[in-house]
Amino acid sequence: MQIKFSQKIYKILALGYLLTIFIVSSFPLVLPEIYFDPRKLIFHFFEYFLLSFLIFKSINKKEEACLLSSIYGLLDEIHQFYVPSRTFDFFDILADISGSFFLLIFVYLNLDKNLKI
């Protein structure tokens, strides 16, 4: 089975994005973290929506893309627990998983309408 050229590009983009998330979350925070900041949660939501999209386009399996993205969000929060001045934040995990699942809903709605994403 031959992988399409566009799938290869999306795999590279997805891996690059995963690496970017890891690198950025490895740096200690300069400013003190606000425990419940809605802007941060919105950022996490769209961050993992985009990650799910890139994974989906690279493997063409919506449920697996959602699951992989959600698991990565959990692992990233565990990783941040060990980074100075960062914390394990349950709300961040909820925002990550919500963004991942929103992509799943978005894809289902668009597939039902026969729209190409």
PADREN-42152 format. One record per residue (C-alpha): residue in one letter; x, y, z; residue number from 1. Coordinates in Angstrom, 1 decimal, padded with zeros to 4 digits. Each point is the difference from the previous one (the first is absolute). Layout:
<atoms>
+------+--------+--------+--------+-----+
! code !     xx !     yy !     zz ! pos !
+------+--------+--------+--------+-----+
!    A !      X !      Y !      Z ! NUM !
...
+------+--------+--------+--------+-----+
</atoms>
This chain:
<atoms>
+------+--------+--------+--------+-----+
! code !     xx !     yy !     zz ! pos !
+------+--------+--------+--------+-----+
!    M !  000.0 !  000.0 !  000.0 !   1 !
!    Q !  001.4 !  003.3 ! -001.1 !   2 !
!    I ! -000.3 !  003.0 !  002.2 !   3 !
!    K ! -001.2 !  003.2 ! -001.7 !   4 !
!    F !  002.4 !  002.9 ! -000.3 !   5 !
!    S ! -002.4 !  002.2 !  002.0 !   6 !
!    Q ! -000.1 ! -002.6 !  002.8 !   7 !
!    K !  003.8 !  000.1 !  000.2 !   8 !
!    I ! -000.1 !  003.8 !  000.3 !   9 !
!    Y ! -002.6 ! -000.2 !  002.8 !  10 !
!    K !  002.1 ! -002.6 !  001.8 !  11 !
!    I !  003.0 !  002.3 ! -000.1 !  12 !
!    L ! -002.2 !  002.9 !  001.2 !  13 !
!    A ! -001.6 ! -002.1 !  002.8 !  14 !
!    L !  003.4 ! -001.2 !  001.2 !  15 !
!    G !  001.4 !  003.6 ! -000.1 !  16 !
!    Y ! -003.0 !  001.3 !  001.9 !  17 !
!    L !  000.4 ! -002.8 !  002.7 !  18 !
!    L !  003.6 !  001.0 !  000.3 !  19 !
!    T ! -000.9 !  003.7 !  000.3 !  20 !
!    I ! -002.5 ! -000.7 !  002.8 !  21 !
!    F !  002.6 ! -002.1 !  001.9 !  22 !
!    I !  002.7 !  002.7 ! -000.4 !  23 !
!    V ! -002.2 !  002.9 !  001.0 !  24 !
!    S ! -001.4 ! -001.9 !  003.0 !  25 !
!    S !  003.6 ! -000.9 !  001.1 !  26 !
!    F !  000.8 !  003.7 !  000.7 !  27 !
!    P ! -000.7 !  001.3 !  003.5 !  28 !
!    L ! -002.6 !  002.8 !  000.2 !  29 !
!    V !  001.4 !  003.5 !  000.3 !  30 !
!    L ! -003.2 !  001.5 !  001.4 !  31 !
!    P ! -002.0 ! -001.6 !  002.9 !  32 !
!    E ! -002.7 ! -002.3 ! -001.2 !  33 !
!    I ! -003.6 !  000.9 !  000.6 !  34 !
!    Y ! -001.8 ! -003.1 !  001.2 !  35 !
!    F ! -003.2 !  000.5 ! -002.0 !  36 !
!    D !  000.6 !  002.1 ! -003.1 !  37 !
!    P ! -002.6 ! -000.3 ! -002.7 !  38 !
!    R !  002.3 !  001.3 ! -002.7 !  39 !
!    K !  002.5 ! -002.8 !  000.8 !  40 !
!    L ! -002.8 ! -002.6 ! -000.3 !  41 !
!    I ! -001.2 !  001.4 ! -003.3 !  42 !
!    F !  003.6 ! -000.2 ! -001.3 !  43 !
!    H !  000.3 ! -003.6 !  001.2 !  44 !
!    F ! -003.4 ! -000.8 ! -001.7 !  45 !
!    F !  001.2 !  001.3 ! -003.4 !  46 !
!    E !  003.5 ! -001.4 !  000.4 !  47 !
!    Y ! -001.3 ! -003.5 !  000.3 !  48 !
!    F ! -002.8 !  000.6 ! -002.6 !  49 !
!    L !  002.9 !  000.8 ! -002.4 !  50 !
!    L !  002.0 ! -003.0 !  001.2 !  51 !
!    S ! -002.9 ! -002.3 ! -000.5 !  52 !
!    F ! -000.6 !  001.4 ! -003.5 !  53 !
!    L !  003.7 ! -000.5 ! -001.0 !  54 !
!    I !  000.0 ! -003.6 !  001.3 !  55 !
!    F ! -003.4 ! -000.7 ! -001.7 !  56 !
!    K !  001.3 !  001.2 ! -003.3 !  57 !
!    S !  003.2 ! -002.1 !  000.3 !  58 !
!    I ! -001.7 ! -003.3 !  001.0 !  59 !
!    N ! -003.5 !  000.6 ! -001.3 !  60 !
!    K ! -001.6 ! -001.5 !  003.1 !  61 !
!    K ! -002.1 !  002.4 !  002.0 !  62 !
!    E ! -000.5 ! -002.0 !  003.2 !  63 !
!    E !  003.7 ! -000.9 !  000.2 !  64 !
!    A !  001.0 !  003.6 ! -000.6 !  65 !
!    C ! -002.3 !  001.2 !  002.8 !  66 !
!    L !  001.3 ! -002.7 !  002.3 !  67 !
!    L !  003.7 !  000.6 ! -000.8 !  68 !
!    S ! -000.4 !  003.7 !  000.4 !  69 !
!    S ! -001.7 ! -000.4 !  003.4 !  70 !
!    I !  002.6 ! -002.4 !  001.2 !  71 !
!    Y !  002.7 !  002.4 ! -001.0 !  72 !
!    G ! -001.7 !  002.8 !  001.9 !  73 !
!    L !  000.0 ! -002.2 !  003.2 !  74 !
!    L !  003.6 ! -000.9 ! -000.5 !  75 !
!    D !  000.9 !  003.7 ! -000.5 !  76 !
!    E ! -001.6 !  000.9 !  003.3 !  77 !
!    I !  001.8 ! -002.8 !  001.8 !  78 !
!    H !  003.3 !  001.3 ! -001.6 !  79 !
!    Q ! -000.8 !  003.6 !  001.2 !  80 !
!    F ! -000.3 ! -001.3 !  003.5 !  81 !
!    Y !  003.8 ! -000.5 !  000.0 !  82 !
!    V !  000.8 !  003.3 ! -001.7 !  83 !
!    P !  000.9 !  002.8 !  002.5 !  84 !
!    S ! -002.8 !  002.6 !  000.5 !  85 !
!    R ! -002.4 ! -002.1 ! -002.0 !  86 !
!    T ! -002.8 ! -002.1 !  001.4 !  87 !
!    F ! -002.2 ! -003.0 ! -000.9 !  88 !
!    D ! -003.3 !  001.7 ! -000.7 !  89 !
!    F ! -003.2 ! -002.0 ! -000.3 !  90 !
!    F ! -001.8 !  002.9 ! -001.8 !  91 !
!    D !  002.7 ! -000.1 ! -002.7 !  92 !
!    I ! -000.6 ! -003.7 ! -000.5 !  93 !
!    L ! -003.8 !  000.7 ! -000.4 !  94 !
!    A !  000.7 !  002.8 ! -002.5 !  95 !
!    D !  002.4 ! -002.3 ! -001.9 !  96 !
!    I ! -002.5 ! -002.9 ! -000.2 !  97 !
!    S ! -002.8 !  002.4 ! -000.9 !  98 !
!    G !  002.0 !  001.4 ! -002.9 !  99 !
!    S !  000.8 ! -003.5 ! -001.2 ! 100 !
!    F ! -003.6 ! -001.1 !  000.3 ! 101 !
!    F ! -001.3 !  003.1 ! -001.7 ! 102 !
!    L !  002.1 ! -000.9 ! -003.1 ! 103 !
!    L ! -001.8 ! -003.4 !  000.1 ! 104 !
!    I ! -003.4 !  001.6 !  000.0 ! 105 !
!    F !  001.1 !  002.5 ! -002.7 ! 106 !
!    V !  001.2 ! -002.8 ! -002.2 ! 107 !
!    Y ! -003.2 ! -002.1 !  000.5 ! 108 !
!    L ! -002.2 !  003.1 ! -000.8 ! 109 !
!    N !  002.0 !  000.7 ! -003.2 ! 110 !
!    L !  000.1 ! -003.6 ! -001.1 ! 111 !
!    D ! -003.8 ! -000.2 !  000.4 ! 112 !
!    K ! -000.3 !  003.0 ! -002.4 ! 113 !
!    N !  002.6 ! -001.5 ! -002.4 ! 114 !
!    L !  002.2 !  003.0 !  000.4 ! 115 !
!    K !  003.7 ! -000.4 ! -000.5 ! 116 !
!    I !  002.3 !  001.3 !  002.7 ! 117 !
+------+--------+--------+--------+-----+
</atoms>
